[in-house]
Amino acid sequence: MIMSSSSCLRVFLLLHALIRSLLRCCLTYRTLDTSNSFAKSLVMGIALACNVGGMTSPISSPQNIFAIERMSMDGDPPSWLSWFAVSLPVSCVCVLMCWGFILLVYQPWRQVQDVRPLKPNTDPLNWTQVYVIVVSLATVVLWCCNSMLQPFTGEMGIIAVLPLVAFFGFGVLKKDDFSIFPWTVVMLAMGGLALGEAVKSSGLLQAIAQSITEVTAGLEQYTMLLIFCLLVLFCTTFISHTVGAMVILPIVQRVGEDLPGGHPKLLVMAAALMCSGAMGLPVSGFPNMNAVALEDHLGLPYVQTVDFLKVGVPGSLMAYGVIVTLGYMLMLLVRL
């Protein structure tokens, strides 16, 4: 589990480094200042889309990996196709709703009529780039086939070792690249693992689950879904999505197992999707932290807390509505 989370985080951090570089290229002080509505809408749009993108696959975020582990404890893990059948429609609808709301709030066309395209790269692919593409695609294919390969490979983290060996072992990445990884963020995630294990081993998790079971006794499954998703939304708005998932998902699973008719996997997946849908504050996940840290050449931030309150909070509520309606119906269709 630790290996799976760390490998996922490395990919996650690399993607955000790329996004930060792209923003710094596009939002230069020569064209846009920090008060420009187009600049704000672009930064907020990327941040919210990254949050929603954390829903899409079982390995697209640490909370999804943790959810898959909880859903696999009965020896029958959900397939990637089942996850995609739920997550892709839900995430697409969420992104479209966030996009429309950002346009409504910022109205970027009032200040920027058009955007000059970046100069296309006309250089042909070299062998190093081809090698990276082949290794990356092979890794994704192996991840997709993990349920069939699990007797031979074990955890998904074992497969994640292959690109590390392929890139560092053959000189594509150097030791300096390894050194500049933001290990503080990785340690934060691993601290979340320790926190979740402490809550479990101390007996606090069992006590909380027992209390919630007693309070919610007699409630229907859909009512429980509404309550848990709202609880996850509130908690993961103020704390890391990963930490929230590690603390809350075992409780959700435990309570789901005691419900008439079962369906603990449905509740766990809905709660995991809701973790990624919580994006109301700058501390609500790594994409928001990166967005609020983005500054111009004068050290002025492009977005502030008020921008997340105006856009992120409504976006979180829209994601909640999509998950408990469309997501719930799709999860029933795939028989979770």
N, C-alpha and C positions, 0 to 999 in steps of 0.2 A: 504494500500500500504506500509506504514512504517513497519507494522508487517511482511508482506511477505518478504520485503528486509532484515530485521534483522534476521529472521529465516533462510533465505537462506545463509546469511553471516556466521551464526554460523556453519552451516554444512561445508561451504567453508573453514573457518578457521580451523576447526577440521581436515579436510582432508589434508590441507597443513602442519599442525603440525605433522601428521602421516608421510607425505612425508619427512619432514625435519629429523625426527627420523630415517627413513629408510636410508636416504643418509648418516647420520652420522655413522650408523652402517656399511654401505657398503664401504664408502670412508674413511677408517681409514688411519692414517699416516704410519701404519705398512705395508700397501700394495700399496697405491697410493698417489702420491704427487699432488700438485695443477697444475703442468705443464703437467701431464699425459693426453693424448688425450682421453683415455677412461673415465676418471673422468669428463672432460669437456663435452664429448658427452652425458654422462648419466645425468648430471645436466641440460644441455640444452634440452635434449630430454624430460625430465619430465616437465620442464617449458613450452615448446611449446605444449606438449600434454595436460597440464592443461588448457592452453588458449583455445585450440581447443575444449576441453571437455566442455567449457562453452557454446558451441553452442547446445549441444545435446538435452536438454529437456527444457520445459518452466520454470523450476525452478532451472536449473543448474547454473545460474548466475543472478545477480540483473538486468542486462540489458535485459535479456529475460523476467523477470517478468514485467519490465516496458513496454516492447514491447507488451506483452500479454494484459496489461491494455489498451494500445493505440488501439490495434486491436479489443478490446471488447467494444469500446465505442458506436458501432452501435447496441449493444444488441445481436450480433451473434459472440461470441468468437470462434477462431479456436480450433479444437479438438486436443488432444494430438497426435492422430494418424496422423493428417495432419502435425503437427510439426515434428514428428519423420520421416515421409516419406521424408521430405526435409533435416532435419538436420543430420540424421544418415549417409546417403550416402555422404553428403558434408564433414562431419567431418572425416569419414573414409578415404576418398581420401586425405584430407588435412594432416592427421596424416601420412599416407604412404609416401606422398611427402616430408614432413619434415624429416621423418626417413631416407629416401634415401639421402636427401641433407646433413643431419648431418654425415652420413657414408662417403659421398663423401668429405666433408670438413675436418673432423677430422681423418678419417681412423683409428679407434681405434684398429683394429686387428694388427697393426704394433708394438704396445707396450704391449698389453695384449692378450695373446693367448687364455686363458680360465679364467673363473671366478668360484671360489669355491662356491658351493651352501651353503646357510645358513642352519643351523641345523634345521630340521623340528620339529615342536611342536607335541609331541606325547601325551600330556595331553588330557583327554576327556573333552568334553564341560560340563561346570557346569550350574546350573540353572540360574545364573545371565546372562551368555552369551546367553543362549536360550531365556531368557526374552528380552534381547536387540535385538536379531534377529527378534523375533516375533513383537515387537513394531515398529521396523524400517520398516519391510515389510508391516505391517498394515498401517503405515503412507504413504508409497509410493503408496499403492493400493488406499487409500483415495484420495491422490493427483491426481492419474490417473482418478479417477471417479468424480473429482471436478465439471465438467460441469453438471453432473446429480445431485450431492448433493448440488449444490450452493444455491437452495432455502431454504435448511435447515442449511447449514454451513456458507454461505456467502463467504468471501474471503478465499484464501488458507492459509493465516496466522492463521486463527482460527484452522485449522487442525494442523498447526505447533505447537500449544500450547499443543496438546495431548502428544507428546513425552517428552516435558519439564515437564509436570505434572507426566508422568509415570516414568521418570528417577529421577527427583529431589524429587518427592513426596514419592517414595518407596525406597529411599536411594541408588540407583545405582550411582548417582552423588551427591557430597556433596557441601556445600557452598564454600569450597576452590576451587572446580572445576569451579564454577561460577565466582569466583574472579580472576582467572588466565586467563580468556578469554581476548584476546588483544582488549580491548574496544577502543583503539585509532583508530584501523582500522574500527570498527563499527561506531565511530563518524565521520570518514572521509566519509563513505558512506552516513550517515545521513546528513552531510554537503552538499553532492551532491544533496540530495533531496531539501534542503533549497535553494541551488543555482538554481536548475531547477525551483522552485516555484517563486523565485525572478525574473528570466528572463521572466517568464510567466506573473506574476502580474504587472510588470513594463511596459508592452506593447512592450518590446524589441523583444519578440518572434514573435508577430504579424507583427512588422515592418520588421524583417528579412525575414519572410515567404513571405510577400508582395514583397520585393525586389527580392527574388529568383524567385518568380512566374513571375514577369515581365521580368527578364533576360532570363528565360528558356521558355518563351511563344513560343508555336509552336513546341517544341521538342517532339520526340516520347518517349514512355514509357521506352524502353530499353536504350535510350540515357540518360534519367534521372536516371535510375538505375546505369549506369556506373559512372555518375557524383557524385551521392550521396554516393555510396560505396567508391569512391576515396576520397571524402571529409571526410567521417567517418574514413577511414583508416589513413588519415593524422592527424586528430584531436586527435583520441584516441591513437595514438602512443606517444603523448606528455602528455596527461592527462589521468586520470582514466577512464576506460571503462564505469563505472557506471555514472560518471559525464557527459561524452560525450554523452551517450545514453539519459540521462535526458534532455540535452540541444538540441540535434540534432533530435531525433525521433519525437517530436511534429512538428518540421519544415517539416520533411519528410512527415508526415501524412497530414499536411495542404496542402502542394504542391501536394501530390498525389491525394487528393480529388478534386483539380481543373484541373487535367489532363483529356483529352478526354478518355473516357472509364474507368476512375477511377483506380481501383487496388491499393488503398492506403495501404492495408494490405500487399501486395507483397513488396512494397518499404520499409515498416516498418520492416518486417521480414528480408529482405536482409540487411538492415542497422544494425539490431541487431546482425545478424551473423557476419557482418564485424567488429563490436565492439570487439568480441572475437578473431577475426583473426588478430587484430593489436598487434604485439608482437616484434617490432623492437628495443625497448630500455629497459633498466632496469626499467624505470618508467611506462612501458606499462602494467599495471595490476599487481595484487597481486602475481601471480606465478613468474613473472620476478623479483619482489622485493625480494621474498624469495630466489630465486636462486642466485642472486647477493650477498645476505647477508650470504650465506653459506660459512663458513671458516673452515680451518683445525686447528690443535692444536696450530699452531704458529700465528694464526690470519690472514693467507693469504687466499684471496678469490679463489674459484675454477674457477669462471668465471668473466669476466670483461665486460665493455661496448663494447669493440672490438668484443667479442664473439657474442653479440646480433646483432652487425652490420653485422657480417659475416654470421650469421645463421638466426637471427630473422627477419631482413629486407627482405631477399629473401623468408623466410617462409610466411611473411605477404603478399608479392606480389603473391605468389602461392595461398594463401587462397583467395585473391581478384579474381584471375582468375577462381578458382573453383566456387565461389559464383555467379559470373556474368554469368557463362556458365551452369554448371550442376545444380546449385541451382536455377537459373532462370527457366530452363526447368521444374524442379520438382515442383516449386511453381505454374507454369501454369497448370501442370497436376492435382494438388490438388485444383485448382480453388481458389487461394487466390486473 
